[in-house]
Amino acid sequence: MRSSVELPCDLQQQTCPIENLYVYWQRELHGQQALVAGVSHGEWITKEQHEAYRGRASLTLTNLSHGDFTLHLSDLLLKDSGTYVCNILCNESTYQKLLGNTIELHVTADYSMPVITSAPPSERSPELKLTCTTQGGAPQPEIRWINASDGTPIHERHIHNYIDRDKDFINVTSTITINVTSTTNFSCVILTASGNLTDVLEVLGENNETGKQYGVAPAVRNSIILLVVLLVIAIPVGIVVLKKPFSFPTGCSRREYQQGKADSD
């Protein structure tokens, strides 16, 4: 499901007649100012509107007389991030600029819940290999592995990260290869702009013959959602939560792995 956002632009005392009003929402694209959406003499400006925003960017015409020039932007894309300028002009006898607001729009995509998988030691290597994967996010996150049994971070020399870019989105695979002599919990933590995502795998030491599997449902949905943060110049800073609901708390699932046996998950 695509998300949408409203970029506010308000004029408290709007005295210019609609037929003399000019509204221009613009942003810089490829080194030039592009028209995102505009109204002239009470009608849409369609010919000059940039093709990237046709069918996606609009204003509510009935609100213009009340000083509400909010830009409605739908089907958000990561490349919609940027600086948007709202210009309001009145031409009764001469052009007069009534308002000029600048808004910074940041669009990000949340990663899927990370999942840890395991490969047992082999004859060639007595070490255990754990792989953590997460997909469909942006921008690139920070990845941390932690020995959750004692809270110590795993040294970077044991970690190998692979970044795969799929158009606007990023898929991450992180692996560790490490010796395990006793029962240990391993956590893979994905640090993102909207919160931390975590998966935990319990590895049973070679002296443990049995292990009980259990799990905790993740608090973060495994879906791509868009978060838009607006830094508004001349307007109070605001955070806009888009149409699709989501939660920020860290998600955590927990499973077990018997060393020397393939992971059944």
C-alpha positions in Angstrom: 0.0 0.0 0.0 1.4 3.3 -1.0 1.5 6.2 1.4 0.6 9.9 1.2 1.5 13.1 3.0 0.2 16.6 3.3 2.7 19.5 3.2 1.2 22.5 5.1 1.2 26.0 3.7 -1.2 28.5 5.4 -1.9 32.2 5.0 -3.7 33.5 8.1 -5.3 36.5 6.4 -6.1 35.7 2.8 -7.6 38.8 1.2 -6.6 38.3 -2.5 -9.5 37.3 -4.7 -9.2 33.8 -6.1 -9.2 35.1 -9.7 -6.0 37.1 -8.9 -4.3 34.3 -6.9 -1.2 32.4 -7.9 -0.1 29.3 -6.0 3.1 27.5 -6.9 4.5 24.5 -5.2 8.1 23.9 -6.5 11.2 21.8 -5.9 14.5 21.4 -7.5 14.9 18.5 -9.9 18.1 17.9 -12.0 19.3 21.4 -11.2 16.1 23.1 -12.3 13.0 24.3 -10.5 10.1 22.0 -11.2 6.4 22.8 -10.7 5.0 20.2 -8.4 1.4 21.7 -8.3 0.0 25.1 -9.1 -3.2 27.1 -9.3 -3.7 30.3 -11.4 -6.9 32.3 -11.6 -8.7 29.6 -9.7 -7.7 26.8 -12.2 -5.1 24.1 -12.2 -1.8 24.7 -13.9 -1.5 21.4 -15.9 0.8 22.1 -18.8 3.8 23.2 -16.8 3.4 20.6 -14.1 6.3 18.2 -13.9 5.4 14.8 -15.2 6.8 13.1 -12.1 3.9 14.7 -10.1 1.0 14.4 -12.5 -1.8 12.5 -10.8 0.0 12.6 -7.5 0.2 16.2 -6.4 -2.8 18.5 -5.8 -4.4 21.2 -3.7 -8.0 21.6 -2.5 -9.4 24.5 -4.6 -12.2 25.2 -2.1 -9.7 25.8 0.6 -7.7 28.5 -1.2 -10.1 31.3 -0.2 -9.5 30.4 3.4 -5.8 30.6 3.1 -5.2 26.9 3.1 -2.7 26.0 0.4 -1.7 22.5 1.6 0.0 20.2 -0.9 -1.5 16.7 -1.1 1.2 14.2 -2.3 0.2 10.6 -2.9 2.0 7.3 -3.9 5.1 8.4 -2.2 8.5 7.4 -3.5 11.9 7.6 -1.8 13.0 10.1 -4.5 10.3 12.5 -3.4 12.6 13.4 -0.5 13.8 17.0 -0.9 13.0 20.7 -0.4 9.6 22.0 -1.4 8.7 25.7 -1.7 5.2 27.1 -1.4 4.9 30.5 -3.1 1.7 32.6 -2.9 1.3 35.7 -5.1 -1.5 38.1 -5.7 -1.9 40.1 -9.0 -4.5 42.8 -8.5 -2.6 45.7 -10.1 0.9 44.4 -9.7 2.3 41.1 -8.5 2.7 40.9 -4.7 4.3 38.0 -2.9 2.1 37.1 0.0 3.9 34.0 1.3 7.0 31.8 0.7 7.4 28.7 2.9 10.1 26.0 2.6 9.5 22.5 3.8 12.0 19.6 3.9 10.5 16.2 3.2 12.3 13.0 4.1 10.8 9.7 3.0 12.2 6.4 4.4 11.1 2.8 4.1 11.0 0.4 7.1 12.9 -2.9 6.9 11.3 -6.2 7.4 11.8 -8.1 10.7 15.3 -9.6 10.7 15.6 -13.4 10.7 18.6 -15.4 11.9 19.3 -18.7 10.3 22.1 -21.1 11.1 24.5 -23.5 9.4 26.1 -26.2 11.6 29.9 -26.7 11.9 31.5 -28.8 9.2 34.5 -31.0 9.0 36.4 -28.2 7.4 35.5 -25.7 10.0 34.4 -26.3 13.7 32.8 -22.8 13.8 29.1 -22.0 13.7 27.8 -19.7 11.0 24.8 -17.5 11.7 23.1 -15.4 9.0 20.8 -12.4 9.6 18.6 -11.0 6.8 16.3 -8.0 6.5 14.8 -6.6 3.3 13.0 -3.7 1.6 14.2 -0.7 3.6 16.0 2.6 3.2 18.4 4.3 4.0 21.1 1.8 4.8 20.9 0.7 8.4 23.5 0.0 11.0 23.9 -3.7 11.9 25.0 -5.1 15.3 25.5 -8.6 16.6 25.4 -9.1 20.3 26.0 -12.0 22.7 22.6 -11.6 24.4 23.6 -14.0 27.2 26.1 -11.5 28.7 25.3 -8.3 26.7 28.7 -8.0 25.0 28.9 -6.9 21.3 30.5 -9.4 18.9 33.8 -8.1 17.5 33.6 -6.7 14.0 36.2 -9.1 12.7 33.7 -11.9 13.0 31.0 -9.9 11.0 30.6 -9.8 7.2 27.8 -7.5 5.8 26.4 -7.7 2.2 24.3 -4.9 0.9 22.0 -5.5 -2.2 20.2 -2.5 -3.7 17.0 -3.3 -5.4 16.0 0.0 -7.2 15.2 2.4 -4.3 15.3 -0.3 -1.6 18.1 -2.1 0.2 18.3 -5.7 1.3 20.9 -6.6 4.0 22.6 -9.9 4.8 24.9 -10.1 7.7 26.9 -13.2 8.8 29.0 -14.2 11.8 31.3 -17.2 12.1 32.1 -18.1 15.7 32.9 -20.9 18.2 30.2 -21.9 20.7 31.1 -24.0 23.6 28.1 -23.4 25.9 24.5 -22.4 25.5 24.5 -18.8 24.2 21.8 -16.4 22.9 22.8 -14.3 19.8 21.0 -11.1 18.8 21.0 -9.5 15.4 20.0 -5.8 15.7 19.0 -3.6 12.8 19.2 0.1 13.7 16.8 2.2 11.6 15.4 5.7 11.7 12.0 4.5 13.1 13.4 2.1 15.7 15.5 -1.0 16.3 14.5 -4.5 14.9 15.9 -7.5 16.6 15.9 -11.3 16.2 17.4 -13.7 18.9 18.6 -17.2 18.4 19.6 -19.5 21.2 22.5 -21.9 20.4 22.7 -24.9 22.6 26.2 -26.0 23.6 27.5 -29.4 22.5 26.8 -30.8 26.0 23.1 -30.0 25.8 21.2 -32.8 24.1 17.7 -31.2 24.0 16.3 -27.8 23.6 12.8 -26.4 24.0 11.6 -24.1 21.2 9.6 -21.1 22.0 8.9 -17.7 20.4 7.7 -14.2 21.0 5.6 -12.5 18.3 7.4 -9.5 16.9 6.1 -6.0 17.8 7.0 -4.6 14.4 5.1 -5.8 11.2 7.0 -7.5 8.4 6.0 -5.0 5.8 7.3 -1.9 4.0 5.8 1.3 5.3 6.8 4.8 4.6 7.7 7.4 7.3 7.7 11.0 6.4 9.4 13.6 8.6 8.8 17.2 7.8 11.2 19.8 8.9 9.2 23.0 8.3 11.0 26.4 8.0 8.7 29.2 9.3 6.3 26.5 10.5 6.7 24.4 13.7 8.6 21.2 13.2 6.2 18.3 12.7 6.2 14.6 12.3 3.7 13.1 9.9 2.6 9.5 10.4 1.2 8.2 7.1 -2.0 6.3 6.4 -0.7 2.8 7.1 -0.4 2.3 10.9 2.7 0.9 12.4 4.5 0.7 15.8 7.9 1.8 16.7 8.7 -0.6 19.6 11.6 -3.0 19.1 10.4 -6.4 17.8 12.0 -9.5 19.1 11.6 -13.2 18.3 13.5 -16.0 20.0 14.4 -19.5 18.8 16.8 -22.3 19.6 19.5 -24.1 17.7 21.1 -27.4 18.7 24.8 -27.1 17.8 25.7 -29.9 15.4 22.2 -30.2 13.9 20.6 -28.2 11.1 18.2 -25.5 12.1 14.7 -26.8 11.7 13.2 -23.3 11.1 
